[in-house]
Amino acid sequence: MKTVILAGGLPSTIEMDEDRIPKPMAVIGERPILWHIMKLFSFYGYNDFIICAGFRSDLIKEYFLNYYIYSSDITVHLKSNRVDIHNKVTEPWHVSVVDTGLFTTTAERLYRVRSMLEEDFFVVYGDCVSNLDVPSLAASHKEAGKLMTAVLAKPSGRNSIVPLDADGSILAPNASQPVSLDAWANACIMAVSPDVVHRKPFPRERFEVETMQRLAAARQVNAYRHDGFWSPVETVRDRDCLQAMWDEGNPPWRIWLD
């Protein structure tokens, strides 16, 4: 399964940089949030990524164009314009960075990369880190047989509560069916059928809101509860908290060994 990372939208207010950067490029442990997300999926063998970029997509492209050099030791021969790569540190990733527009909605971003999505795929928002069991999510999606499986996590304060029925299916807002009293929030991680993105979204539809609600009304959204670590990175406080965890040496989302 491919992993689509939504990395467009407005510039980050986390990094106090005059030039401003995309939020997924904000740094934790000397690496952008984007890298932390990709390392999680890569740990489980999911190495094919599509990054839906928007604001300053050039920075994301440059990061991956230069990843090999920045991650390795080098010797530069200025006179001959030759570079020798030592220790050759890299990743087994196939990365497509697609400029999907500056003010495009999340549903429209996915629609613009639909030609690259022929099988079930993951959608991940570029401002959250977790220790999600990705193969378990994929298995839950396959077993449920619905168009979408949404990962739910314990709410952090800024996240909306998702209504569930007794069998764990996500309900449309204001649905009359009884809902679980447990509080769960949309973690903005999904497993999705390609049928969803090959249909043009309604104007200005947000994938995590209107698209999900439309599918939920048709009983086509499966819920996957993630009881482990999950945190959005929306504010300087969020970033500083995660940085402190990283500095302590055992951040809960780093399940990879290197």
N, C-alpha and C positions, 0 to 999 in steps of 0.2 A: 504493500500500500504506500502511496505517496503521501507526503505531509505538506499541506499548504499552510504557510505562515502569513498571517495578515499583518503587514508591517508598514501600512500607509498611514494616512491621517495627519493630524496636526503635529507640529514640532514638540519635542519633549520639553517640559519645564523642570525636569529632574536635574539635568546638567546645566550649570550656569555658564553656558558658552555663548558668546556673542553671535556666532554663526548659526547656532541652534542645530540640533540633530534629530533624527527620527527617534521616537521613544525606544524602539527595540535595540537601538545602538547605545543606550545608556549603559554605563559600565558597572559591573559587580565583579570583584576579584580580578581586575585587569582585563576582563572579557565582556563583550556586550551581552545583554539579556538574550539576544538572538542566538548566540553561541550556546548558552546554557540550555535553551530549549532544544536545540539541535542535538546536543550531546545526549540528552535523555532519550530521544527517539533512536539515535544511532546506537546507543547501548543495547537496544532490543533488536538491532538489525535493520531498522528503517532508515535508509540512507539516501532516499530520493526526495529532494525538497524543492518546492516551488514557493518563492517569496514574492508576495504581492506588495510591491513597493509603491510609494506615492511621494510624500515630501522628502526631498533630498535623496532620491533613489540612487544618485551617483555615489553617495557615501557607502551605501550597502554594496553596490557593484565593486567599488574600489577595495572594500574590505576583503571580498572573496577573490578578486583578481590578484591581490597581494598576499593572500593568506599563507601561501607556501613560503614566501620569502620572510614574512614577519614572524612565522613560527619556527624558522630554522636559523642556524648560524650561517653567515655568509662571508665570503671574501670578494671584494669588488676591485677589479683591475681597471682603474679609471682610463688609462691610456688606450687600452684595447676594447673598452666597454664590455668587459666580460664579467660574469658573476659566477662564482663557484658556490654551490650549496653544500653545506655540511650537515650532518645528522638528519637532514631531510624529514622534518616533522610535518605531518599532514593528516588529513582525515579521509575516510573512504566515502566521501559525500559527492553526490551529483546535485548541483545547485543551479536552479534557473531563477534569475532575478528578473521579474517582469514589472515594468512601469505601468501600473494600472490607473494612474491619474491622481491628481492632487485632492480633489473634493469628491471622489467616487465613494459611494456607500460600500459597506462590506459585502453585501449581496452582489453588487455590480462588479466588484473586484473579482469575486469567484467566477462570475459569468464570463469575464474577459479571459480567463485561463481555462475555460471549459474544454477546449480542444486538447488539452494536456491531461484531461481527467476522464479516462475510459472505464476505470474500475473504482470500487469503494476507496475512499481516501480519508485522511484526517484533516481537520481544520483546527488550527491553533492560533490564538491571538498572541501577538508579539510582546505582551506586557505582563505575562504571568510565568511563574516558575513552580514546578511541582515534582513529586516523586511518583507520578502516576505509573501504574502497571499497564503499559501500552498494549501488550498482547492480550491482557484480560479485557481491555476495552474493545479490541477488535473482535474477540470471541463473543462478547456480549452483543455487539452489533449484528454479527452474523446469525446468532441464535434467535434474536428478536425478530429479524426479518422486516424491520421497518426502514423508512427512508433516512432516518437520522437517529443516532444515539448521542445524547448530550451528557457530558460529565458534570456531575453535581458535587460541590464541596461545601464545607461549613462556611457560612457567610462571614466576610471580614469587616462588614460595616457599610461599605459602599455598594454592595451587590444586592440585586433584587432577589426576593424569595421566589422559588419556583414551586407552583402547586402540583402535588402528586396525588394519584388515586391509590386505592388499596393495593393494586398489583404493581405499582411502581411506574406506571405510565405518566408522562407529563400531560397536564391538562391545559386547555386554553384559558386565558384570563377570564374571570367572572363565570367560569363553568359552574354548573349547579351540582356536580357530583361531589361527594365527600372527599376531603383532601387529608393527607397526612399532617399531623401536628408537628412533625420534625421539620426543622428549618434547614433548607438546603438552598445554595445559591448556584447560579449558572457559572461554571468555571471557565467558560469560553474555550472549551476543547470539545470537539465532536468527531464522530465517525459518520461519514455521509455517503449516501448512494449517489452515483453520477447523474441519475435521473433528476435530482434536485437542481443541479446547476446547469443542466442543458435546457431548462425552461427559463425564459427571460423573466427576471424579477419584476415585481411591480415597481413603479417609479419611486426612487429614493428609499427602497426597502433595505433595512438593516438585517443582516443574516441572523444575528444573535437575538433579534427582537421580533420584527414582523414576519420574517421567514419561518422562524421557529414556531411562532404563535399560529401561523397558517397551517403548518404541518401538524402541530399539536391538536388543532381543532378537528383535523382529519384522523386523529389517533395514530399518527405516523412518527411519533417521537418516543424513543425508548430512553429510560433514565439509567445512567450508570453512576452509582454512588462511590465517590472516592473518599475513603476515610483517612488517607494519609496527609502529607504536607501539601499545601497549596497556598500561594500568596500572589496577589497582584502587585505590580510595581508602578504605582500611580503617582506617588509623591516622593519628595526628598526623604521624608521619614521612612517610607517603605524601603527605599534604596539603602539608606543608612542601616536599617535593621538587618537587611539581608547581607550587607557588607560585614557587619559585626559577626554574623553567623559564619560567614566565609573565613574571616580572620581567626576565628576560634578553631578552625581546622577541620570541622566536620559538619558542613552545612547539610541539612536534611534532604535537599533536592539533588545533591551530587551523589548519585548512585554508581557512576562510572569510576574506574580505577585510576585513570591518568589525569 
